[in-house]
């Protein structure tokens, strides 16, 4: 049975159609990457999967449970099985590294302080940053913040991890460190993952399967190798980083020029809680 099942999702904001009949089945343990130009519905799709948005029409299923019909409290219980790596890391600036990683464990696990401390050590070693335990986020580089945010995302041993533009803002070397960590987690934990990215190098490296959205619809669903060999102009242009005719007409430009990348807004993080 699929871990994630999206059935005929439709979503619009005013007159803007963002999702137009999207159906997607994701088996447990699969690494899927969602690509597409800005404004094609990638982040909106993620928000439906985690229950932050409800579809105008269609169904969202997680592990046999239909979450689009759940109350917010019921969805919160399901979200404990999901980990999130937000585009900018979304670490709590007022908490140390160890407090950031321990945060979901303190909130949801019921584990003892000693067990939580052991898990913090374990996750820091997994991302290769055990020496940062006592540091504050302001003392970390951008790549280190992403790795600490990943350690927090896996603190509860989730069945599903969602990565929103995980390599945005990083240089090629640090981007590849994140890619290798994603692959390491897949090997060691068999976790299911959904990654939204504009980075085709990352997509090819971490994906078992790539899904491309265009105007709210899926126009490609297959392996990285099949995408690379596609003769469809929209897909070929995206893979090569070239602007298509539609892009150039919108910009009133003559071909050819490289299409600039634009980062999408990240899903809102859950409210920060501090123990009184």
C-alpha positions as a LaTeX table, in Angstrom:
\begin{tabular}{lrrr}
\hline
Residue & $x$ (\AA) & $y$ (\AA) & $z$ (\AA) \\
\hline
Unk1 & 0.00 & 0.00 & 0.00 \\
Unk2 & 1.18 & 3.52 & $-0.78$ \\
Unk3 & 2.27 & 5.68 & 2.14 \\
Unk4 & 1.02 & 8.83 & 0.35 \\
Unk5 & $-1.96$ & 8.89 & $-1.99$ \\
Unk6 & $-3.19$ & 12.06 & $-3.68$ \\
Unk7 & $-6.37$ & 11.69 & $-5.68$ \\
Unk8 & $-7.49$ & 14.29 & $-8.23$ \\
Unk9 & $-6.41$ & 17.33 & $-6.18$ \\
Unk10 & $-7.79$ & 20.72 & $-7.18$ \\
Unk11 & $-6.85$ & 24.00 & $-5.52$ \\
Unk12 & $-7.34$ & 27.60 & $-6.54$ \\
Unk13 & $-6.75$ & 30.93 & $-4.88$ \\
Unk14 & $-9.30$ & 33.35 & $-6.28$ \\
Unk15 & $-9.11$ & 33.01 & $-10.06$ \\
Unk16 & $-5.66$ & 31.40 & $-9.96$ \\
Unk17 & $-5.72$ & 27.63 & $-10.47$ \\
Unk18 & $-2.71$ & 26.17 & $-8.62$ \\
Unk19 & $-3.50$ & 22.43 & $-8.66$ \\
Unk20 & $-5.58$ & 21.06 & $-11.49$ \\
Unk21 & $-6.38$ & 17.39 & $-10.99$ \\
Unk22 & $-3.12$ & 16.13 & $-9.46$ \\
Unk23 & $-2.99$ & 12.42 & $-8.62$ \\
Unk24 & 0.10 & 10.82 & $-7.13$ \\
Unk25 & 0.90 & 7.57 & $-5.34$ \\
Unk26 & 4.13 & 7.28 & $-3.31$ \\
Unk27 & 5.17 & 3.87 & $-1.94$ \\
Unk28 & 6.90 & 3.62 & 1.41 \\
Unk29 & 10.68 & 3.95 & 1.14 \\
Unk30 & 10.67 & 5.83 & $-2.17$ \\
Unk31 & 12.61 & 9.05 & $-2.74$ \\
Unk32 & 10.56 & 11.35 & $-4.97$ \\
Unk33 & 11.60 & 14.78 & $-6.24$ \\
Unk34 & 9.07 & 17.38 & $-7.39$ \\
Unk35 & 10.36 & 19.96 & $-9.86$ \\
Unk36 & 8.87 & 22.75 & $-11.94$ \\
Unk37 & 9.09 & 26.49 & $-12.48$ \\
Unk38 & 8.08 & 28.90 & $-9.73$ \\
Unk39 & 4.33 & 29.15 & $-9.28$ \\
Unk40 & 3.55 & 25.67 & $-10.63$ \\
Unk41 & 2.14 & 24.39 & $-7.32$ \\
Unk42 & 5.07 & 22.52 & $-5.78$ \\
Unk43 & 4.94 & 24.08 & $-2.31$ \\
Unk44 & 1.14 & 24.08 & $-2.35$ \\
Unk45 & 1.28 & 20.33 & $-3.01$ \\
Unk46 & 3.55 & 19.86 & 0.04 \\
Unk47 & 1.15 & 21.87 & 2.19 \\
Unk48 & $-1.68$ & 19.51 & 1.23 \\
Unk49 & 0.42 & 16.46 & 2.13 \\
Unk50 & 1.13 & 17.81 & 5.64 \\
Unk51 & $-2.43$ & 19.03 & 6.14 \\
Unk52 & $-1.68$ & 22.77 & 6.15 \\
Unk53 & $-4.09$ & 23.23 & 3.24 \\
Unk54 & $-7.26$ & 21.41 & 2.28 \\
Unk55 & $-8.13$ & 20.79 & $-1.38$ \\
Unk56 & $-11.14$ & 22.36 & $-3.06$ \\
Unk57 & $-11.70$ & 18.93 & $-4.53$ \\
Unk58 & $-9.92$ & 15.59 & $-4.21$ \\
Unk59 & $-8.46$ & 13.42 & $-1.45$ \\
Unk60 & $-5.21$ & 13.28 & 0.55 \\
Unk61 & $-4.27$ & 9.97 & 2.19 \\
Unk62 & $-1.40$ & 9.13 & 4.55 \\
Unk63 & $-0.89$ & 5.49 & 5.55 \\
Unk64 & $-4.51$ & 4.63 & 4.82 \\
Unk65 & $-5.91$ & 7.68 & 6.67 \\
Unk66 & $-7.70$ & 10.44 & 4.80 \\
Unk67 & $-6.15$ & 13.56 & 6.33 \\
Unk68 & $-8.02$ & 16.21 & 4.34 \\
Unk69 & $-11.15$ & 15.33 & 6.36 \\
Unk70 & $-9.37$ & 15.44 & 9.74 \\
Unk71 & $-9.57$ & 18.16 & 12.37 \\
Unk72 & $-6.40$ & 20.16 & 13.10 \\
Unk73 & $-5.87$ & 18.17 & 16.30 \\
Unk74 & $-6.14$ & 14.88 & 14.41 \\
Unk75 & $-3.71$ & 16.10 & 11.74 \\
Unk76 & $-1.23$ & 17.08 & 14.47 \\
Unk77 & $-1.11$ & 13.43 & 15.57 \\
Unk78 & $-0.32$ & 12.33 & 12.01 \\
Unk79 & 2.36 & 15.03 & 11.58 \\
Unk80 & 4.42 & 13.43 & 14.35 \\
Unk81 & 5.27 & 10.78 & 11.73 \\
Unk82 & 6.64 & 13.47 & 9.37 \\
Unk83 & 9.88 & 15.43 & 9.42 \\
Unk84 & 10.39 & 18.79 & 7.72 \\
Unk85 & 13.49 & 20.50 & 6.37 \\
Unk86 & 12.47 & 24.03 & 5.49 \\
Unk87 & 14.19 & 26.15 & 2.86 \\
Unk88 & 15.94 & 28.45 & 5.36 \\
Unk89 & 16.38 & 25.80 & 8.06 \\
Unk90 & 13.84 & 27.40 & 10.44 \\
Unk91 & 15.94 & 26.85 & 13.56 \\
Unk92 & 14.81 & 28.58 & 16.74 \\
Unk93 & 17.39 & 31.35 & 17.18 \\
Unk94 & 16.91 & 31.52 & 20.96 \\
Unk95 & 17.61 & 27.79 & 21.44 \\
Unk96 & 20.97 & 26.03 & 21.31 \\
Unk97 & 21.67 & 23.27 & 18.80 \\
Unk98 & 20.86 & 20.54 & 21.31 \\
Unk99 & 17.66 & 22.34 & 22.38 \\
Unk100 & 16.58 & 22.68 & 18.74 \\
Unk101 & 17.03 & 18.97 & 18.08 \\
Unk102 & 15.39 & 18.01 & 21.39 \\
Unk103 & 12.40 & 20.29 & 20.78 \\
Unk104 & 10.10 & 17.77 & 19.01 \\
Unk105 & 11.16 & 15.04 & 21.44 \\
Unk106 & 10.26 & 17.18 & 24.45 \\
Unk107 & 6.94 & 18.11 & 22.86 \\
Unk108 & 5.77 & 14.74 & 21.59 \\
Unk109 & 7.83 & 11.73 & 22.67 \\
Unk110 & 7.41 & 11.42 & 26.44 \\
Unk111 & 10.99 & 10.15 & 26.66 \\
Unk112 & 13.27 & 10.77 & 29.64 \\
Unk113 & 15.87 & 13.55 & 29.62 \\
Unk114 & 18.66 & 10.96 & 29.44 \\
Unk115 & 17.09 & 9.23 & 26.43 \\
Unk116 & 16.50 & 12.55 & 24.66 \\
Unk117 & 20.15 & 13.50 & 25.25 \\
Unk118 & 21.24 & 10.17 & 23.74 \\
Unk119 & 19.06 & 10.76 & 20.66 \\
Unk120 & 20.46 & 14.28 & 20.23 \\
Unk121 & 23.99 & 12.82 & 20.22 \\
Unk122 & 22.95 & 10.14 & 17.72 \\
Unk123 & 21.36 & 12.59 & 15.27 \\
Unk124 & 24.26 & 15.04 & 15.49 \\
Unk125 & 26.65 & 12.21 & 14.60 \\
Unk126 & 24.42 & 11.24 & 11.67 \\
Unk127 & 24.77 & 14.73 & 10.15 \\
Unk128 & 28.47 & 14.94 & 11.05 \\
Unk129 & 28.27 & 17.82 & 13.54 \\
Unk130 & 28.67 & 16.38 & 17.08 \\
Unk131 & 30.92 & 19.29 & 18.12 \\
Unk132 & 28.13 & 21.88 & 17.62 \\
Unk133 & 25.90 & 20.59 & 20.43 \\
Unk134 & 26.30 & 23.62 & 22.73 \\
Unk135 & 26.44 & 26.27 & 19.99 \\
Unk136 & 23.73 & 28.77 & 19.08 \\
Unk137 & 22.36 & 29.02 & 15.51 \\
Unk138 & 24.07 & 32.41 & 15.04 \\
Unk139 & 27.42 & 30.63 & 15.43 \\
Unk140 & 26.75 & 28.25 & 12.54 \\
Unk141 & 27.35 & 28.58 & 8.81 \\
Unk142 & 24.45 & 28.27 & 6.37 \\
Unk143 & 25.35 & 24.68 & 5.53 \\
Unk144 & 25.66 & 23.76 & 9.21 \\
Unk145 & 22.22 & 25.24 & 9.93 \\
Unk146 & 20.73 & 23.05 & 7.22 \\
Unk147 & 22.40 & 19.97 & 8.71 \\
Unk148 & 21.20 & 20.79 & 12.24 \\
Unk149 & 17.69 & 21.37 & 10.88 \\
Unk150 & 17.94 & 17.94 & 9.25 \\
Unk151 & 19.02 & 16.40 & 12.57 \\
Unk152 & 15.92 & 17.93 & 14.16 \\
Unk153 & 13.73 & 16.68 & 11.29 \\
Unk154 & 14.82 & 13.07 & 11.93 \\
Unk155 & 14.77 & 13.29 & 15.75 \\
Unk156 & 11.42 & 11.48 & 15.96 \\
Unk157 & 12.46 & 8.82 & 13.41 \\
Unk158 & 9.72 & 9.90 & 10.97 \\
Unk159 & 8.31 & 7.70 & 8.25 \\
Unk160 & 8.24 & 10.65 & 5.84 \\
Unk161 & 10.64 & 13.57 & 5.39 \\
Unk162 & 9.76 & 16.60 & 3.28 \\
Unk163 & 12.64 & 18.71 & 1.97 \\
Unk164 & 11.74 & 22.18 & 0.69 \\
Unk165 & 14.58 & 23.49 & $-1.52$ \\
Unk166 & 17.23 & 21.85 & 0.72 \\
Unk167 & 20.24 & 23.19 & $-1.24$ \\
Unk168 & 19.01 & 26.76 & $-1.82$ \\
Unk169 & 21.62 & 29.35 & $-0.84$ \\
Unk170 & 24.46 & 26.84 & $-0.59$ \\
Unk171 & 27.56 & 26.61 & $-2.77$ \\
Unk172 & 28.05 & 23.44 & $-4.87$ \\
Unk173 & 30.25 & 21.70 & $-2.29$ \\
Unk174 & 27.89 & 22.31 & 0.63 \\
Unk175 & 24.92 & 21.44 & $-1.59$ \\
Unk176 & 26.52 & 18.08 & $-2.29$ \\
Unk177 & 26.97 & 17.49 & 1.45 \\
Unk178 & 23.20 & 17.88 & 1.87 \\
Unk179 & 22.58 & 15.55 & $-1.08$ \\
Unk180 & 24.87 & 12.92 & 0.45 \\
Unk181 & 23.06 & 13.23 & 3.80 \\
Unk182 & 19.71 & 12.69 & 2.08 \\
Unk183 & 21.11 & 9.57 & 0.43 \\
Unk184 & 22.64 & 8.39 & 3.72 \\
Unk185 & 19.29 & 8.68 & 5.49 \\
Unk186 & 17.63 & 6.73 & 2.72 \\
Unk187 & 20.21 & 3.93 & 3.00 \\
Unk188 & 20.23 & 3.75 & 6.78 \\
Unk189 & 16.56 & 4.32 & 7.63 \\
Unk190 & 14.58 & 3.51 & 4.45 \\
Unk191 & 12.59 & 6.69 & 5.12 \\
Unk192 & 10.18 & 7.94 & 2.46 \\
Unk193 & 11.15 & 11.38 & 1.18 \\
Unk194 & 9.61 & 14.13 & $-0.93$ \\
Unk195 & 11.96 & 16.87 & $-2.12$ \\
Unk196 & 10.95 & 20.12 & $-3.81$ \\
Unk197 & 13.86 & 21.66 & $-5.71$ \\
Unk198 & 14.96 & 23.73 & $-8.71$ \\
Unk199 & 18.38 & 22.07 & $-8.61$ \\
Unk200 & 18.50 & 19.43 & $-11.35$ \\
Unk201 & 21.88 & 18.11 & $-10.16$ \\
Unk202 & 20.38 & 17.42 & $-6.74$ \\
Unk203 & 17.21 & 16.00 & $-8.27$ \\
Unk204 & 19.13 & 13.49 & $-10.38$ \\
Unk205 & 21.33 & 12.50 & $-7.45$ \\
Unk206 & 18.71 & 11.83 & $-4.75$ \\
Unk207 & 15.61 & 10.78 & $-6.70$ \\
Unk208 & 14.25 & 7.34 & $-7.40$ \\
Unk209 & 11.53 & 9.16 & $-9.26$ \\
Unk210 & 10.99 & 12.71 & $-10.54$ \\
Unk211 & 7.61 & 14.41 & $-10.93$ \\
Unk212 & 7.37 & 17.65 & $-12.91$ \\
Unk213 & 4.51 & 20.10 & $-12.44$ \\
Unk214 & 3.43 & 22.64 & $-15.05$ \\
Unk215 & 0.40 & 24.89 & $-14.65$ \\
Unk216 & $-0.86$ & 22.76 & $-11.78$ \\
Unk217 & $-0.68$ & 19.47 & $-13.66$ \\
Unk218 & 1.81 & 16.61 & $-13.72$ \\
Unk219 & 3.53 & 16.55 & $-17.13$ \\
Unk220 & 6.23 & 14.02 & $-16.25$ \\
Unk221 & 6.48 & 11.14 & $-13.77$ \\
Unk222 & 9.42 & 8.79 & $-14.15$ \\
Unk223 & 13.06 & 8.03 & $-13.43$ \\
Unk224 & 15.86 & 10.62 & $-13.63$ \\
Unk225 & 17.22 & 8.72 & $-16.65$ \\
Unk226 & 13.88 & 8.92 & $-18.47$ \\
Unk227 & 13.65 & 12.65 & $-17.78$ \\
Unk228 & 17.15 & 13.23 & $-19.11$ \\
Unk229 & 16.20 & 11.49 & $-22.36$ \\
Unk230 & 12.78 & 13.17 & $-22.76$ \\
Unk231 & 12.10 & 14.86 & $-26.12$ \\
Unk232 & 9.23 & 16.97 & $-24.68$ \\
Unk233 & 10.34 & 20.64 & $-25.11$ \\
Unk234 & 9.09 & 21.83 & $-21.70$ \\
Unk235 & 10.93 & 19.03 & $-19.93$ \\
Unk236 & 14.06 & 19.30 & $-22.05$ \\
Unk237 & 14.31 & 23.07 & $-21.51$ \\
Unk238 & 13.92 & 22.70 & $-17.74$ \\
Unk239 & 16.56 & 19.97 & $-17.54$ \\
Unk240 & 19.00 & 22.08 & $-19.57$ \\
Unk241 & 18.17 & 25.30 & $-17.74$ \\
Unk242 & 17.01 & 27.01 & $-20.93$ \\
Unk243 & 14.11 & 29.41 & $-21.32$ \\
Unk244 & 11.24 & 28.21 & $-23.48$ \\
Unk245 & 9.11 & 30.24 & $-25.88$ \\
Unk246 & 6.44 & 30.93 & $-23.23$ \\
Unk247 & 9.06 & 32.37 & $-20.86$ \\
Unk248 & 10.56 & 34.59 & $-23.52$ \\
Unk249 & 7.19 & 35.86 & $-24.71$ \\
Unk250 & 6.28 & 36.78 & $-21.13$ \\
Unk251 & 9.55 & 38.69 & $-20.78$ \\
Unk252 & 9.27 & 40.22 & $-24.29$ \\
Unk253 & 12.77 & 38.95 & $-25.09$ \\
Unk254 & 14.46 & 37.36 & $-28.06$ \\
Unk255 & 15.79 & 33.79 & $-27.63$ \\
Unk256 & 17.88 & 32.31 & $-26.19$ \\
Unk257 & 18.73 & 33.24 & $-22.60$ \\
Unk258 & 19.05 & 31.21 & $-19.43$ \\
Unk259 & 15.98 & 31.18 & $-17.22$ \\
Unk260 & 16.71 & 32.63 & $-13.75$ \\
Unk261 & 15.87 & 30.50 & $-10.75$ \\
Unk262 & 13.44 & 31.82 & $-8.18$ \\
Unk263 & 12.91 & 30.30 & $-4.76$ \\
Unk264 & 9.36 & 29.59 & $-3.63$ \\
Unk265 & 8.06 & 30.56 & $-0.19$ \\
Unk266 & 8.44 & 27.81 & 2.41 \\
Unk267 & 5.51 & 26.28 & 4.30 \\
Unk268 & 4.94 & 28.06 & 7.61 \\
Unk269 & 6.68 & 26.41 & 10.54 \\
Unk270 & 4.70 & 25.35 & 13.57 \\
Unk271 & 4.49 & 27.91 & 16.32 \\
Unk272 & 7.48 & 27.97 & 18.61 \\
Unk273 & 6.78 & 26.84 & 22.13 \\
Unk274 & 8.95 & 27.48 & 25.14 \\
Unk275 & 8.62 & 25.73 & 28.44 \\
Unk276 & 7.63 & 28.12 & 31.17 \\
\hline
\end{tabular}
